[in-house]
C-alpha cells in the first residue's frame, strides 16, 4: 500500500465517523472519489475538520505541522472548498469550515467537475450495499417530500415546512440556483431528462448557499427568482424535495428518470418507510375514468392503470404525497390527504446533523435493517434491491 493510499483511507475513516457516514466499499471506489476531489495533502488536512464547523484559528493548532501559517491553511481550505470537498459559512463575520457528507454535499458540488471516470466511480460506490445500508440506516432522512402548490387547498391546513412558498418566504438568504447534477450526469450518459429541458433546477439557501457561492458554483438569485424557478419546476412535473428541516437549506426538484434518490426509492420494496412525507394521494374509483395521465405523471412508480376505463390504483407503500397526480387529473378524481402520524422535521440542518450523529447505527442496527429489507422483499415479492 502506498503512502497516498493510507492518506485517503484515513480520510474515508474520518468521514465515516461524521454525521452521515462514508463506509468503505469492497471495490475501493470511495478512495477514487476522494482522489477526484482532494490532493493527498488536502485529504490529510480534511481529517482535522468536523461536520459542525470551526473557524480557522480553532483548526490551525491541529494542523500547524502540515502548513507554515494560518494564511497558508486558509489557502488550502479555499482550494478544497472550490472543488466541493468541504463546506464553509460565515458566523459572526468569520468563516467556519466543516466536513461535508458525500450526499447531500460533495457530490452535488461536482457539477463543473464531472467526468466519465468520476461518474463510473460514483456509481460503483453508491451501488455497494455498505453505502446503501449506511444511507438508509440514518435516524432521519436528509430530505423530505412536500406537495406541489396546486395540489393543496386551505382545508389541508398545511404546516409551513410542508408548503413550498412558505418555505422560501421564511428562508434565510442568500439564495443560489444550481444545475442539477443528476440530470447532467444522465445527459452525459446519453439519457437526457424526460421531464424538463431546463438545467438550473436545484435551489440552495442560507449556509448551503454560502458554501456554493464561496466555492464558485451556481449563481446567486433573489427570493422572487427562487419562487419563479420553483413554480416552473412544479409545472414541469418535478417532485419537490427540500432538506428535512423546518428552515429549508435546499430544495431539490426531482424526476424519476434522473434522480438518484428516486431511483433508490423505486428499488426498495417498501420505500415510504425510509422517506419523510406527510401526505398521500387517494383515487375516487367512481370518478376516475382510467385515462392514465396520472400514472404517466407519477415519478415514484406509485400509480398504475390496469386497463381501459379501469380506475387508477395507488400503491401507498410507494406514494410520496408529492401531489403531481392531483394537478393533472382531468376528472379531479385524485386528492391529497394528510397522514394520521404526520412528522415535524428538526428546525435546522445543524440540528438534523446532530441527530444523525447521535443516532449512528452500529452492527446490531445494520443487522436489523438487513432483516427488515429481507422481510419486506418476501412480503411484497419485490426483489429489485438485490438485482
C-alpha positions as CSV (number, residue, x, y, z in Angstrom):
1,X,0.0,0.0,0.0
2,X,1.4,3.4,-1.0
3,X,1.5,6.4,1.4
4,X,-1.1,8.2,-0.6
5,X,-3.5,5.3,-0.2
6,X,-3.1,5.5,3.5
7,X,-4.0,9.2,3.5
8,X,-7.2,8.6,1.6
9,X,-8.1,5.7,3.8
10,X,-7.7,7.9,6.9
11,X,-9.9,10.5,5.3
12,X,-12.5,7.8,4.5
13,X,-12.5,6.6,8.1
14,X,-12.7,10.1,9.4
15,X,-15.7,11.0,7.2
16,X,-17.3,7.7,8.2
17,X,-17.3,8.9,11.8
18,X,-19.2,12.1,10.9
19,X,-22.9,12.7,11.0
20,X,-23.9,10.8,7.8
21,X,-21.1,8.3,7.4
22,X,-18.9,7.3,4.5
23,X,-18.3,3.5,4.7
24,X,-15.6,1.6,2.9
25,X,-16.7,-0.5,0.0
26,X,-15.4,-3.8,-1.4
27,X,-14.2,-2.1,-4.6
28,X,-12.4,0.8,-3.0
29,X,-14.4,3.2,-5.2
30,X,-14.8,5.6,-2.3
31,X,-11.0,6.2,-2.4
32,X,-11.2,7.1,-6.1
33,X,-13.9,9.6,-5.3
34,X,-11.7,11.2,-2.7
35,X,-8.8,11.3,-5.1
36,X,-11.0,13.1,-7.6
37,X,-11.7,15.9,-5.0
38,X,-8.6,16.0,-2.7
39,X,-4.9,16.1,-3.2
40,X,-3.0,13.9,-0.7
41,X,-2.1,17.0,1.4
42,X,-5.7,18.3,1.3
43,X,-7.0,14.9,2.3
44,X,-4.7,14.9,5.4
45,X,-5.8,18.4,6.4
46,X,-9.5,17.5,5.9
47,X,-9.1,14.8,8.6
48,X,-8.7,17.6,11.1
49,X,-12.1,19.1,10.4
50,X,-15.5,18.3,11.8
51,X,-19.1,18.4,10.4
52,X,-20.0,21.1,12.9
53,X,-17.8,23.8,11.5
54,X,-14.9,25.7,13.1
55,X,-13.1,28.9,12.4
56,X,-9.5,29.0,11.1
57,X,-8.0,29.8,14.5
58,X,-9.5,26.7,16.0
59,X,-8.3,24.4,13.2
60,X,-4.8,25.8,12.8
61,X,-3.3,24.4,16.1
62,X,-4.2,20.9,15.0
63,X,-2.6,21.2,11.5
64,X,0.3,23.5,12.1
65,X,2.7,20.6,11.4
66,X,1.2,20.5,7.9
67,X,1.2,24.2,7.0
68,X,3.6,27.1,7.6
69,X,1.0,29.7,8.7
70,X,-2.7,30.3,9.2
71,X,-2.8,32.1,5.8
72,X,-1.4,29.0,4.1
73,X,-4.1,26.9,5.8
74,X,-6.7,29.4,4.6
75,X,-5.4,28.9,1.0
76,X,-5.5,25.1,1.3
77,X,-9.1,25.2,2.7
78,X,-10.1,27.6,0.0
79,X,-8.8,25.2,-2.6
80,X,-10.7,22.3,-1.2
81,X,-13.8,24.4,-1.0
82,X,-13.6,25.4,-4.6
83,X,-13.6,21.6,-5.5
84,X,-16.7,21.0,-3.4
85,X,-14.8,18.9,-0.8
86,X,-15.8,20.9,2.3
87,X,-18.4,23.4,3.4
88,X,-18.0,26.9,4.7
89,X,-20.2,29.6,6.0
90,X,-20.0,32.9,7.9
91,X,-20.6,33.1,11.6
92,X,-20.2,36.4,13.4
93,X,-18.4,37.8,10.3
94,X,-15.8,34.9,10.4
95,X,-15.6,31.9,8.1
96,X,-16.1,28.5,9.6
97,X,-15.1,25.3,7.7
98,X,-16.7,21.9,8.0
99,X,-16.5,18.4,6.6
100,X,-19.3,17.7,4.1
101,X,-21.2,14.5,3.6
102,X,-20.9,12.8,0.2
103,X,-24.7,13.1,-0.3
104,X,-26.1,15.7,0.2
105,X,-22.9,17.6,-0.1
106,X,-19.7,16.9,-2.0
107,X,-21.4,15.1,-4.9
108,X,-23.8,17.9,-5.7
109,X,-20.9,20.4,-6.0
110,X,-19.1,18.3,-8.7
111,X,-21.4,19.7,-11.4
112,X,-18.5,21.5,-13.1
113,X,-16.0,18.7,-12.5
114,X,-18.0,15.7,-13.8
115,X,-16.0,13.2,-15.9
116,X,-16.9,9.7,-17.1
117,X,-14.4,8.3,-14.7
118,X,-16.0,10.1,-11.7
119,X,-19.5,9.0,-12.8
120,X,-18.3,5.4,-13.0
121,X,-16.6,5.5,-9.6
122,X,-19.6,7.2,-8.0
123,X,-22.0,4.6,-9.4
124,X,-19.7,1.8,-8.2
125,X,-19.7,3.3,-4.7
126,X,-23.4,4.1,-4.4
127,X,-24.3,0.6,-5.8
128,X,-22.3,-1.0,-3.0
129,X,-24.6,-2.5,-0.3
130,X,-22.5,-0.9,2.5
131,X,-23.2,2.5,1.2
132,X,-26.9,1.7,0.8
133,X,-27.2,0.4,4.4
134,X,-25.4,3.4,5.8
135,X,-27.6,5.8,3.8
136,X,-30.9,4.1,4.6
137,X,-29.9,3.5,8.2
138,X,-29.9,7.1,9.5
139,X,-32.3,8.0,12.2
140,X,-33.9,10.6,9.9
141,X,-33.6,11.0,6.1
142,X,-31.8,14.1,4.9
143,X,-34.6,15.1,2.6
144,X,-38.4,15.2,2.7
145,X,-41.1,15.3,0.0
146,X,-43.7,18.1,0.1
147,X,-46.8,18.7,-2.0
148,X,-46.7,20.9,-5.1
149,X,-48.6,24.1,-4.6
150,X,-51.6,23.3,-6.8
151,X,-52.3,20.0,-5.1
152,X,-53.2,21.5,-1.7
153,X,-56.1,23.7,-0.6
154,X,-56.9,25.6,2.6
155,X,-58.7,22.6,4.0
156,X,-55.3,20.8,4.3
157,X,-54.1,23.3,7.0
158,X,-50.6,22.8,5.7
159,X,-47.7,23.5,8.1
160,X,-45.0,26.0,6.9
161,X,-42.4,23.2,6.4
162,X,-44.7,21.3,4.1
163,X,-45.7,24.3,1.9
164,X,-43.1,25.4,-0.7
165,X,-44.0,29.1,-0.9
166,X,-43.9,29.5,2.9
167,X,-40.5,27.6,3.0
168,X,-39.0,30.1,0.6
169,X,-40.6,33.2,2.1
170,X,-39.3,32.3,5.6
171,X,-35.9,31.0,4.5
172,X,-32.6,32.8,5.3
173,X,-30.7,34.2,2.4
174,X,-28.6,34.2,0.3
175,X,-30.3,32.1,-2.5
176,X,-28.4,30.3,-5.2
177,X,-29.5,28.2,-8.2
178,X,-27.5,25.2,-9.4
179,X,-27.6,22.9,-12.4
180,X,-29.0,19.5,-11.3
181,X,-26.0,17.1,-11.2
182,X,-28.3,14.1,-11.6
183,X,-29.6,15.4,-14.9
184,X,-26.2,16.5,-16.1
185,X,-24.8,13.0,-15.3
186,X,-27.6,11.2,-17.1
187,X,-27.2,13.5,-20.1
188,X,-23.5,12.7,-20.3
189,X,-24.5,9.0,-20.3
190,X,-26.8,9.7,-23.3
191,X,-30.1,9.7,-21.4
192,X,-31.4,13.3,-21.2
193,X,-34.2,14.1,-18.8
194,X,-37.7,13.2,-20.0
195,X,-39.4,15.8,-17.7
196,X,-37.6,19.1,-18.3
197,X,-35.1,20.6,-20.6
198,X,-34.1,23.3,-18.0
199,X,-30.8,22.8,-16.3
200,X,-30.9,25.2,-13.3
201,X,-33.4,23.5,-11.0
202,X,-31.7,22.9,-7.7
203,X,-32.1,25.7,-5.1
204,X,-29.8,26.4,-2.1
205,X,-30.2,28.9,0.7
206,X,-28.7,30.1,3.9
207,X,-25.5,28.2,4.8
208,X,-25.7,25.8,1.9
209,X,-25.9,28.8,-0.5
210,X,-22.9,30.4,1.2
211,X,-20.9,27.2,0.6
212,X,-22.0,27.2,-3.1
213,X,-21.1,30.9,-3.6
214,X,-17.7,30.5,-1.8
215,X,-16.9,27.5,-3.9
216,X,-17.6,29.4,-7.1
217,X,-20.5,27.2,-8.1
218,X,-24.0,28.2,-9.2
219,X,-25.3,31.7,-9.4
220,X,-26.9,34.0,-6.8
221,X,-30.6,34.8,-7.2
222,X,-33.1,36.7,-5.2
223,X,-36.2,35.3,-3.4
224,X,-38.5,36.3,-6.2
225,X,-36.5,34.3,-8.8
226,X,-36.3,31.4,-6.5
227,X,-40.1,31.3,-6.3
228,X,-40.4,31.6,-10.1
229,X,-38.0,28.7,-10.7
230,X,-39.8,26.5,-8.3
231,X,-43.1,27.4,-10.0
232,X,-41.6,26.3,-13.3
233,X,-40.2,23.1,-11.7
234,X,-43.7,22.2,-10.5
235,X,-45.3,22.9,-13.9
236,X,-42.7,20.5,-15.4
237,X,-43.9,17.7,-13.1
238,X,-40.9,17.6,-10.8
239,X,-41.1,16.4,-7.2
240,X,-40.2,18.9,-4.5
241,X,-37.7,17.5,-2.1
242,X,-36.3,20.1,0.4
243,X,-34.0,19.4,3.3
244,X,-35.7,17.5,6.1
245,X,-35.8,20.7,8.2
246,X,-38.3,23.3,9.1
247,X,-35.9,26.0,8.0
248,X,-35.0,24.9,4.5
249,X,-31.4,24.6,3.5
250,X,-32.1,23.5,-0.1
251,X,-35.0,22.4,-2.3
252,X,-34.3,19.7,-4.9
253,X,-36.8,19.3,-7.8
254,X,-36.5,15.7,-8.8
255,X,-37.6,13.3,-11.6
256,X,-37.8,9.6,-11.7
257,X,-35.6,9.3,-14.8
258,X,-32.6,11.0,-13.4
259,X,-32.7,11.5,-9.6
260,X,-30.6,9.0,-7.6
261,X,-32.9,9.4,-4.6
262,X,-36.0,8.4,-6.6
263,X,-34.1,5.6,-8.3
264,X,-33.3,4.2,-4.9
265,X,-36.9,4.7,-3.9
266,X,-38.0,2.5,-6.8
267,X,-35.6,-0.3,-5.9
268,X,-36.9,-0.6,-2.3
269,X,-39.8,-3.0,-1.5
270,X,-41.5,-0.6,0.9
271,X,-39.8,2.8,0.2
272,X,-42.1,5.0,2.3
273,X,-40.6,3.5,5.5
274,X,-37.4,5.4,4.6
275,X,-39.0,8.6,3.5
276,X,-40.2,11.8,5.2
277,X,-43.6,12.7,3.7
278,X,-46.7,13.9,5.4
279,X,-49.2,13.3,2.6
280,X,-50.6,10.6,0.4
281,X,-52.8,10.5,-2.7
282,X,-56.2,8.8,-2.9
283,X,-58.2,8.0,-6.1
284,X,-62.0,8.1,-6.2
285,X,-62.8,5.0,-8.3
286,X,-66.3,6.3,-9.1
287,X,-64.9,9.5,-10.7
288,X,-61.7,8.1,-12.3
289,X,-62.1,7.2,-16.0
290,X,-58.8,5.3,-16.2
291,X,-57.2,7.8,-18.7
292,X,-53.7,7.0,-17.3
293,X,-52.5,10.6,-17.3
294,X,-51.7,10.4,-13.5
295,X,-49.7,7.2,-14.0
296,X,-47.5,8.9,-16.6
297,X,-47.0,11.9,-14.4
298,X,-46.1,9.9,-11.3
299,X,-42.3,9.9,-10.7
300,X,-42.4,7.4,-7.8
301,X,-44.0,4.5,-9.6
302,X,-46.9,4.5,-7.2
303,X,-49.8,4.8,-9.8
304,X,-50.9,2.1,-12.2
305,X,-53.9,1.7,-14.5
306,X,-54.6,-2.0,-15.3
307,X,-56.8,-1.4,-18.4
308,X,-59.1,0.8,-20.4
309,X,-61.6,2.6,-18.2
310,X,-60.3,0.8,-15.1
311,X,-59.7,3.3,-12.2
312,X,-56.2,4.1,-11.3
313,X,-54.7,2.4,-8.3
314,X,-52.2,3.9,-5.8
315,X,-49.6,1.8,-4.0
316,X,-49.5,3.6,-0.7
317,X,-46.1,1.9,0.1
318,X,-44.7,4.0,-2.7
319,X,-46.8,7.2,-2.8
320,X,-44.7,10.2,-1.6
321,X,-47.6,12.6,-1.5
322,X,-46.0,15.0,-4.0
323,X,-49.4,15.9,-5.4
324,X,-48.3,15.9,-9.1
325,X,-51.0,13.4,-10.0
326,X,-53.6,15.7,-8.4
327,X,-52.6,18.6,-10.7
328,X,-53.1,16.7,-14.0
329,X,-56.2,14.6,-13.3
330,X,-58.9,15.9,-15.8
331,X,-61.7,14.3,-13.7
332,X,-60.5,15.7,-10.4
333,X,-60.6,12.2,-9.1
334,X,-57.4,12.4,-7.0
335,X,-57.0,14.2,-3.8
336,X,-54.2,14.6,-1.2
337,X,-54.7,13.5,2.4
338,X,-52.6,14.1,5.4
339,X,-51.2,11.1,7.3
340,X,-52.5,10.5,10.7
341,X,-49.0,10.3,12.1
342,X,-47.6,13.4,10.4
343,X,-44.0,14.2,11.4
344,X,-42.4,17.6,12.2
345,X,-38.8,18.0,11.0
346,X,-35.9,19.4,13.0
347,X,-35.6,23.1,12.9
348,X,-32.3,23.5,11.1
349,X,-29.8,21.4,9.1
350,X,-27.3,21.8,12.0
351,X,-29.9,20.2,14.3
352,X,-30.6,17.4,11.8
353,X,-26.9,16.6,11.5
354,X,-26.5,16.4,15.3
355,X,-29.4,14.0,15.5
356,X,-27.9,11.8,12.7
357,X,-24.5,11.8,14.6
358,X,-26.1,11.0,17.9
359,X,-28.0,8.0,16.5
360,X,-25.5,6.4,14.2
361,X,-26.4,2.7,13.9
362,X,-23.9,0.1,15.0
363,X,-23.6,-3.6,13.8
364,X,-26.9,-4.5,15.6
365,X,-28.8,-1.7,13.9
366,X,-27.4,-2.7,10.5
367,X,-28.4,-6.3,11.1
368,X,-32.0,-5.1,11.9
369,X,-32.1,-3.1,8.8
370,X,-31.0,-6.0,6.7
371,X,-33.6,-8.2,8.3
372,X,-36.3,-5.6,7.6
373,X,-35.4,-5.3,4.0
374,X,-35.4,-9.1,3.6
375,X,-38.8,-9.4,5.2
376,X,-40.1,-6.5,3.0
377,X,-38.9,-8.2,-0.1
378,X,-40.6,-11.5,0.9
379,X,-43.8,-9.8,1.8
380,X,-44.1,-7.7,-1.4
381,X,-42.4,-10.1,-3.9
382,X,-40.2,-7.1,-5.0
383,X,-36.6,-8.2,-5.2
384,X,-35.3,-5.2,-7.3
385,X,-33.0,-4.3,-4.4
386,X,-30.7,-7.3,-5.0
387,X,-30.8,-7.3,-8.8
